[in-house]
Amino acid sequence: MQFGKKDTFSDNLLGNVEEQHSHQIYLRRLLLIRSISICGQLLVIHIAYYFYQVSLPLATLLIIEMSLIGITLMAFWFNLLSVFALWVQLFIDIIALTALLYYSGGASNPFVSLYLLPVIMASIMLPARWAWLTSFMAVTGYSFVLLTYQAQNEHHHQSAFDLHVFGMWLGFLLSVLLISYFVVEIARNLRASERRLSLAREQTLRDQHLVALGTLSAGVAHELGTPLTTMAIIADEIQQTKISSDDGAFYQDINILTTQINRCKNTLATLRKSAGEFAVDAGHETTISDYFETVIKQWKKQRENTLLEVEITNNSQQNKILAEQTLTQSLISLLNNAADASPDQVIFKASWDEVMIFVDIIDFGSGIAQISSNNNGQFVSTKKHGMGLGLYLAHAVIERLNGEISLHNQQDFEGVIQGVCTHIELPIARLQVDGGVH
């Protein structure tokens, strides 16, 4: 999965679902049109054979139609959804039409223009290369029935009619080329427009969720501020009370309680500064290596029992950046996700050059299947106690900084999943004082 400027967070998580849904719709329409065509073909065959006494190999034509009905039922049953599966169905239509025309007049059959139907459908439903391949197959089928028709009528002197049939083939070829080009381009532009509209809707949903979360953060900070202050005062008073030497354990507990209260107060102060605005007004300038060391120290206070292997590689001079508070919180959140999946060990790798910062957070959990999406464009975790906000907010922060984040499974030589690697790329310019962090 790739998230960022080129491939957005929701785009990658929902892209396969949207593609499968489109293929489902296309397959149903294709099979519906085929069913209607089969009914029409059977009707025409019987009218021509029984009412107009046209000499036709009725048994052969019915076998072709029954075979096509069987293939249609199988397509409904197996419901294969892919570009190749759709193309195979169109290819089957071309083969069936070619067989029907071969036994019913060849290129002189007035229904030879039905070759255009799979061409049009492929141009609308399939990518350009598959649409052109379908066009080639349709032209090949038409050419086959034309050549076999001419071979069957060599002993007849019908040069004028033969020229007419050849003109029909030439007109068909021109129609196929024009349809394939223009319809493919129109369909491609429509798909691109739909994609942009879908991304815009998803971006709007994300913005609304972030505004709601920012408002909630401000409210939580306000509501919890007073009781935490009261608790801090009481703990301080207890701490200053004379305690006998026998109460050393109790005194130690009070120190721990005071430390945790101060930590909560600092977190709430960060929420007040960050809620509603992703600014770094309170940020300070530091080197990249010092910034990562600070992030790691903050995280280790939360996860003392998790072994963290740190690899920080400096490939350039020590550029200075602003200690962006929301980025810090995002990295801590991603480290927490990795520790949840792999409590015993997590690897943190960081490197940078003159332009970009690269971060890898590696866990040894069960893999990326823990990430899913719901129907509203929000992203949730399938972890038992997870709220699904960490990765969602981390993406929002990294995207705001013109960065990219990607997740992929770590696999051994046998293809067994060994955990997840979260890869982050951030432009240094966006984290510098004059880089426009806002």
C-alpha positions in Angstrom: 0.0 0.0 0.0 1.3 3.4 -1.0 0.1 6.6 0.6 1.0 10.2 -0.2 1.0 12.7 -3.0 0.9 10.2 -5.8 -1.1 7.5 -4.2 -3.4 8.7 -1.5 -4.2 6.8 1.7 -7.8 6.0 0.9 -7.0 5.6 -2.8 -4.9 2.5 -2.1 -7.0 0.9 0.5 -10.3 1.4 -1.4 -8.9 1.2 -4.9 -9.2 -2.6 -5.2 -12.7 -2.5 -3.8 -13.8 0.2 -6.3 -12.2 -1.7 -9.2 -13.9 -4.9 -8.2 -17.2 -3.1 -8.0 -16.7 -1.6 -11.5 -15.9 -5.1 -12.9 -19.0 -6.5 -11.2 -21.2 -3.9 -12.9 -19.5 -4.4 -16.3 -19.8 -8.2 -16.1 -23.5 -8.0 -15.3 -24.1 -5.6 -18.2 -22.1 -7.7 -20.6 -23.9 -10.9 -19.7 -27.3 -9.0 -19.9 -26.5 -7.8 -23.4 -25.3 -11.3 -24.4 -28.5 -12.8 -23.1 -30.6 -10.3 -25.1 -28.4 -11.1 -28.2 -28.9 -14.8 -27.8 -32.7 -14.4 -27.6 -32.6 -12.2 -30.7 -30.3 -14.6 -32.6 -32.5 -17.5 -31.8 -35.6 -15.6 -33.0 -33.9 -14.5 -36.3 -32.6 -18.1 -36.9 -36.1 -19.6 -36.5 -37.8 -16.9 -38.6 -35.3 -17.3 -41.4 -35.5 -21.1 -41.3 -39.2 -21.6 -40.9 -40.8 -18.6 -42.5 -38.4 -17.6 -45.2 -37.2 -21.2 -45.9 -33.5 -20.1 -45.8 -31.3 -23.1 -46.0 -29.4 -23.1 -42.7 -27.6 -25.8 -40.7 -30.1 -25.4 -37.9 -28.6 -28.1 -35.6 -25.1 -26.5 -35.8 -26.5 -23.0 -35.1 -28.5 -24.2 -32.1 -25.4 -26.0 -30.7 -23.5 -22.7 -30.9 -26.3 -20.9 -29.2 -26.6 -23.5 -26.4 -22.9 -23.4 -25.9 -23.0 -19.6 -25.5 -25.9 -20.0 -23.0 -23.8 -22.5 -21.0 -20.8 -20.1 -20.9 -23.1 -17.3 -19.8 -24.5 -19.3 -16.9 -21.0 -20.3 -15.9 -19.9 -16.7 -15.9 -22.8 -15.8 -13.7 -22.0 -18.7 -11.4 -18.2 -18.2 -11.0 -18.4 -14.4 -11.1 -14.8 -13.9 -12.1 -13.9 -10.2 -11.7 -10.8 -8.9 -13.5 -9.9 -7.1 -16.7 -8.7 -10.4 -18.3 -12.0 -12.2 -17.3 -14.0 -9.4 -19.0 -11.8 -9.6 -22.1 -12.3 -13.3 -22.3 -16.1 -12.9 -22.3 -15.8 -10.4 -25.2 -13.5 -12.8 -27.0 -16.0 -15.6 -26.6 -18.7 -13.3 -28.1 -16.5 -12.6 -31.1 -15.8 -16.3 -31.6 -19.5 -17.2 -31.3 -20.5 -14.5 -33.7 -17.9 -15.6 -36.2 -19.2 -19.2 -36.0 -22.8 -18.1 -36.5 -21.9 -15.9 -39.5 -19.7 -18.7 -41.0 -22.8 -21.0 -41.1 -25.3 -18.3 -42.2 -24.0 -16.4 -45.2 -20.6 -15.1 -44.0 -19.8 -11.5 -44.9 -23.1 -11.2 -46.8 -25.1 -11.7 -43.6 -26.7 -8.3 -42.7 -25.9 -8.9 -39.0 -22.1 -8.8 -39.6 -22.1 -5.3 -38.2 -22.7 -6.9 -34.7 -18.9 -7.2 -34.6 -18.9 -3.5 -33.6 -20.7 -4.3 -30.3 -17.8 -6.0 -28.5 -15.5 -3.3 -29.9 -17.6 -0.6 -28.3 -18.0 -2.4 -25.0 -14.3 -3.1 -24.8 -13.5 0.6 -25.5 -15.8 1.6 -22.6 -15.0 -1.1 -20.1 -11.4 -2.1 -20.6 -8.0 -0.3 -20.6 -6.7 0.8 -23.9 -4.4 -2.2 -24.7 -7.3 -4.6 -24.1 -9.7 -2.5 -26.1 -7.3 -2.5 -29.1 -6.8 -6.2 -28.8 -10.5 -6.7 -28.9 -10.7 -4.5 -32.0 -8.0 -6.6 -33.6 -9.9 -9.8 -32.8 -13.2 -8.3 -34.3 -11.4 -7.3 -37.5 -9.8 -10.8 -37.6 -13.2 -12.4 -37.3 -14.8 -10.2 -39.9 -11.8 -10.9 -42.3 -12.2 -14.6 -41.7 -15.9 -14.7 -42.7 -15.1 -12.4 -45.7 -12.4 -14.7 -47.0 -14.4 -17.9 -46.4 -17.4 -16.2 -48.2 -15.2 -15.3 -51.2 -13.8 -18.8 -51.3 -17.2 -20.4 -51.3 -18.4 -18.2 -54.1 -15.4 -18.3 -56.5 -17.5 -20.2 -59.1 -20.2 -17.5 -59.2 -19.8 -14.3 -61.2 -20.9 -11.8 -58.6 -18.1 -9.2 -58.9 -20.3 -6.2 -58.2 -21.8 -7.9 -55.0 -18.3 -9.0 -54.0 -17.1 -5.5 -54.3 -20.0 -4.4 -52.2 -19.1 -6.9 -49.5 -15.5 -5.8 -49.6 -16.6 -2.2 -49.2 -18.6 -3.3 -46.2 -15.5 -4.8 -44.7 -13.4 -1.7 -45.4 -16.1 0.5 -43.8 -16.2 -1.8 -40.8 -12.4 -1.5 -40.5 -12.6 2.3 -40.5 -15.4 2.3 -38.0 -13.5 0.0 -35.7 -10.4 2.3 -35.8 -12.4 5.4 -35.2 -14.5 3.8 -32.4 -11.4 2.3 -30.7 -9.5 5.6 -30.7 -12.2 8.1 -29.8 -14.3 5.9 -27.4 -11.1 4.7 -25.6 -10.0 8.3 -25.1 -13.4 9.4 -24.0 -13.7 6.5 -21.5 -10.2 7.1 -20.2 -11.1 10.8 -19.6 -14.3 9.8 -17.9 -12.5 7.3 -15.6 -9.9 10.0 -14.8 -12.6 12.5 -14.0 -14.5 10.0 -11.8 -11.2 9.2 -10.1 -10.6 12.9 -9.3 -14.1 13.4 -8.0 -13.8 10.3 -5.8 -10.5 11.6 -4.4 -12.0 15.0 -3.8 -14.9 13.4 -1.9 -12.5 11.4 0.1 -10.3 14.4 0.8 -13.4 16.3 2.0 -14.3 13.5 4.3 -10.8 13.4 5.7 -10.9 17.2 6.3 -14.2 16.9 8.1 -12.9 14.1 10.3 -9.8 16.0 11.1 -11.8 19.1 12.0 -14.0 17.0 14.2 -11.0 15.4 15.9 -9.4 18.8 16.4 -12.5 20.1 18.0 -12.7 17.0 20.2 -9.1 17.4 21.2 -9.7 20.9 22.3 -12.7 19.9 24.3 -11.0 17.0 25.9 -8.0 19.2 26.9 -10.4 21.7 28.4 -12.5 19.1 30.3 -9.5 17.1 31.7 -7.4 20.2 32.5 -9.3 21.0 35.7 -9.4 17.6 37.3 -5.7 16.9 36.4 -4.7 20.2 38.0 -6.7 19.3 41.2 -5.0 15.8 41.3 -1.6 17.4 40.8 -2.2 19.8 43.7 -3.4 17.0 46.0 -0.5 14.7 45.0 2.0 17.6 45.7 0.5 18.2 49.1 0.7 14.5 50.0 4.2 14.5 48.8 5.2 17.4 50.9 3.6 15.8 54.0 6.0 14.2 56.4 6.0 10.5 55.8 7.7 8.0 58.2 10.5 5.9 57.0 8.1 2.9 57.0 6.1 4.5 54.3 8.9 4.5 51.7 6.8 2.4 49.2 3.9 4.7 49.6 6.1 7.8 49.0 7.5 6.1 45.8 4.0 5.5 44.6 3.2 9.2 45.1 6.2 10.1 43.0 5.1 7.8 40.2 1.6 9.3 40.4 3.0 12.9 40.2 5.1 11.9 37.2 2.2 10.5 35.4 0.0 13.5 36.2 2.6 15.8 34.8 2.9 13.7 31.7 -0.9 13.9 31.2 -0.7 17.7 31.6 2.1 18.0 29.1 0.0 15.9 26.6 -3.0 18.1 27.1 -0.8 21.2 26.6 0.2 19.7 23.3 -3.4 19.0 22.4 -4.3 22.7 23.1 -1.5 23.9 20.8 -2.2 21.3 18.0 -6.1 21.2 18.0 -7.6 23.2 15.3 -4.2 24.2 13.9 -1.2 22.1 12.8 1.3 24.8 13.5 4.7 24.7 15.1 4.6 28.0 16.9 5.9 26.2 20.0 8.4 24.2 18.0 12.1 24.7 18.3 14.9 24.4 15.8 17.1 21.3 16.2 19.2 19.0 14.1 17.6 16.0 12.5 19.6 13.5 14.6 18.7 15.3 17.8 15.1 15.4 16.7 14.9 11.6 16.2 16.7 11.0 19.5 14.1 13.1 21.2 11.2 11.2 19.6 12.8 7.9 20.6 13.2 9.1 24.2 9.6 10.2 24.4 8.4 6.9 23.1 10.6 4.8 25.4 8.9 6.4 28.3 5.6 4.9 27.1 7.0 1.5 26.1 9.8 0.6 28.5 9.4 -3.1 28.0 9.7 -3.1 24.2 13.2 -3.5 22.7 13.8 -0.8 20.2 16.7 -1.3 17.7 17.7 2.2 16.4 19.7 2.7 13.2 20.2 6.4 12.4 22.4 7.0 9.3 23.5 10.5 8.4 24.3 10.8 4.7 24.7 14.5 4.6 25.4 17.5 6.7 23.4 18.1 9.9 20.5 20.1 8.5 18.4 21.9 11.1 14.6 21.4 11.2 11.7 22.5 13.4 10.6 19.9 15.9 7.2 19.7 14.5 5.0 18.6 17.3 2.3 16.8 15.2 5.0 14.9 13.3 6.5 13.8 16.6 3.1 12.6 17.8 2.6 10.8 14.5 5.9 9.0 14.7 5.2 8.0 18.3 1.8 6.7 17.2 3.3 4.6 14.5 5.9 3.2 16.9 3.0 2.4 19.3 1.2 0.5 16.5 4.4 -1.4 15.8 4.8 -2.3 19.5 1.2 -3.4 19.7 1.8 -5.8 16.8 5.3 -6.8 18.0 5.6 -6.2 21.8 9.0 -7.8 22.1 11.0 -6.0 19.4 10.6 -3.0 17.0 13.2 -1.6 14.6 13.5 2.1 13.9 15.6 3.2 10.9 16.2 6.8 9.9 18.4 8.4 7.2 18.5 11.5 5.2 20.3 13.3 2.4 20.2 16.9 1.2 16.6 16.7 0.2 14.6 14.0 1.9 14.3 12.2 5.2 13.6 8.5 5.2 12.1 6.6 8.1 11.4 2.8 8.4 9.5 1.4 11.4 9.5 -2.4 11.3 7.6 -4.8 13.5 7.4 -8.6 13.6 3.6 -9.0 13.9 1.0 -10.8 11.8 1.1 -8.5 8.8 -0.8 -5.7 7.1 -4.2 -7.5 7.2 -4.8 -5.7 10.5 -5.7 -2.5 8.5 -9.1 -2.2 7.0 -11.6 0.5 5.9 -15.2 1.2 6.4 -17.7 2.6 3.9 -17.3 6.2 5.0 -13.7 6.6 4.0 -12.6 6.4 7.6 -9.9 3.9 8.5 -10.0 1.6 11.4 -7.9 -1.1 13.0 -9.1 -4.6 13.6 -7.1 -4.8 16.8 -9.2 -5.7 19.7 -8.7 -2.4 21.6 -7.7 -0.2 18.6 -9.6 3.0 17.7 -8.0 3.3 14.3 -6.9 6.9 14.7 -3.2 6.5 14.8 -2.5 5.6 11.2 -5.2 7.9 10.0 -3.9 11.0 11.7 -0.3 10.1 10.9 -1.2 10.0 7.2 -2.9 13.4 7.5 0.2 15.0 9.1 2.7 13.4 6.7 0.5 14.4 3.7 0.3 18.0 5.0 4.1 18.0 5.0 4.2 16.8 1.3 5.5 13.5 2.5 4.6 9.9 1.6 3.9 6.9 3.8 3.7 3.3 2.6 3.1 0.0 4.4 4.1 -3.4 3.1 4.5 -6.9 4.6 7.9 -8.3 5.4 8.3 -11.8 4.0 10.9 -14.5 4.3 12.3 -16.6 1.5 9.3 -18.9 1.7 6.8 -16.0 1.4 5.7 -16.2 5.1 4.8 -12.8 6.5 7.3 -11.7 9.2 5.8 -8.3 10.1 5.1 -4.9 8.6 7.5 -2.2 7.4 6.1 1.4 7.6 8.2 3.6 5.2 8.0 7.4 5.4 9.6 10.0 3.1 9.6 13.6 4.1 11.0 16.7 2.3 13.5 18.5 4.5 12.5 21.9 3.1 9.0 21.5 4.5 10.4 21.1 8.0 12.8 24.0 8.0 12.0 27.5 9.3 11.6 28.9 5.8 9.9 25.8 4.5 6.4 27.0 5.2 5.3 24.5 7.8 1.8 25.4 8.8 
